[in-house]
Amino acid sequence: MDYPPSFGDPNSHQNDHYASPMSLPPSATPRSASARDDTHTNTSSDNRFYRRPSVASKKSLPDMGPPSTVTSHHPNSVAPSTPFSAATPFTPRTVDTSRVQPSLQNIVSTVSLGCKLDLKRIALQARNAEYNPKRFAAVIMRIRSPRTTALIFTSGKMVCTGAKTEDDSIQAARRYARVIQKLGFPAKFLDFKIQNMVGSADVSFKIRLEALALAHESYCSYEPELFPGLIYRVIQPKIVLLIFSSGKVVLTGAKERREIHEAFELVYPILKTFRRLS
Amino acid sequence: MVDVGSEWRTFSNDKDSKDMSRVGAAENPLFDGDTLETVMSLGTGAGALDEFGKQKYNNGPRQMSTADKALRSGYDAIRQMAGRINLSSRIINRAFSLFKQCYENKCVRGRSQDAIVATCIYIACRQEGAQRTIKEICAISTSASKKDIGRCFKQIVNSLPNSNRPESIDIKNLVPRFCNQLELRQENLIQKTAVFIAERAKEICDIQSRAPDSIAGASIYMACAAAGEKKPMKDIQVAAGVMESTIRLIYKIMLAKASELFPADFAFKCSPANLPTS
């Protein structure tokens, strides 16, 4: 099959129901029940320290100091007591599911640990941490599951990159905060926010970039001397797509998963128009 | 009956010019036109000159507004760079007006003047239909790199009004210039053939995302080989500014469909089947 992993495949992050956080009832036991990814099985040992953040819960994590609020992550999160309403709107899956869907490749998120940090001490004591103050003023720390990299700054702010799903991103960020906490700093978990999401898709046919650039001049920027791909900027949602003549498409600049899907739905018919027939 | 000549009165030392205007020269749109400053001219009477014939009174430091200074230095740089490759005055004037636009828009604040000047020349060449590749512009510029020019280019094009967008780069304009440097005997024939090959190759071969100068180089090589004047790839490398290995790579791809690439009435000195493979 030349289509990317389908619905039921445990390794696919596409077509997942949690695309819209509001669609899950708060009472549903989320991740341990899903067969979605393997990374969750590795984290059972960490369950003692904190509960994996389920969508609408605001339970305070036992070993962390004051209760942490994850306010910006789930803007529409409902208090645990509210029952799931069938009328809650969510982005409907496209009717034509045999069509190709973009899959998320990278999520960049930031969180503030709420206290000043001593980077030298962190670099010396923590495992998998590198710190080269002459090159860059932050500690670069990596963990293996979920496979992510974090940049930790003196001010206590942290950037977490490399996660493939939103849940992985917040889970990884919590792990890093845990590491910092174990080193003795009063780390909290404030203002977690996903800053950027990158997705990719393959439309499986070659594209005539020149013609596309001519037709959509105001949105496209195509300079084969500078970069082989065409840069298409969608206004609403504000996403940038890199379209290559082989048919592969990269979408970036999204703050939410549905923006990537929306942008791809907008652009796919245009790409079909400029299909290379040979 | 209205006399549209300018108002004039004769004075004894006024030169006998046709249109004795006392309004002065026309405002140069290239320079800062906002200031209505006046300057003292050099003295001409007997009292103004000392015994050696030089001006007795220093008429003050010539004050130019900062805008004028900046514009003037930019124009000098443009003229110098354009002189290296003998660009026509139309292109130079267009580059001047582009530079003035950039200066007013402040869109390229923070870039080195070399990069801005090089980019203005690049865009001016494009707008006049005499495209120069970025590599050629780098060659005449003192310190601008391809990356700088690329970034500057994107910034400037975004701030131009849409109607003035430079057209995309066209191989038809590159081939004649490259051929000139090669000093071919059947220049016209090879030029036409190379252009034809390039157009056909873009349609049927898999080279759409290659840089236009590389495609031009490979097409010229194929045309030369087919016309009997086989030029070594090194010469084409020097003429086109493309690496030999890149030309070889694209040539190999084009070789697969060589017979379809040539015009129907082409007189083969060397048939497609016998074209050299490297």
Boltz contact constraints between the chains, C-beta under 6 A:
constraints:
  - contact:
      token1: [A, 224]
      token2: [B, 211]
      max_distance: 6.0
  - contact:
      token1: [A, 224]
      token2: [B, 212]
      max_distance: 6.0
  - contact:
      token1: [A, 225]
      token2: [B, 134]
      max_distance: 6.0
  - contact:
      token1: [A, 225]
      token2: [B, 211]
      max_distance: 6.0
  - contact:
      token1: [A, 226]
      token2: [B, 150]
      max_distance: 6.0
  - contact:
      token1: [A, 228]
      token2: [B, 209]
      max_distance: 6.0
  - contact:
      token1: [A, 245]
      token2: [B, 208]
      max_distance: 6.0
  - contact:
      token1: [A, 245]
      token2: [B, 209]
      max_distance: 6.0
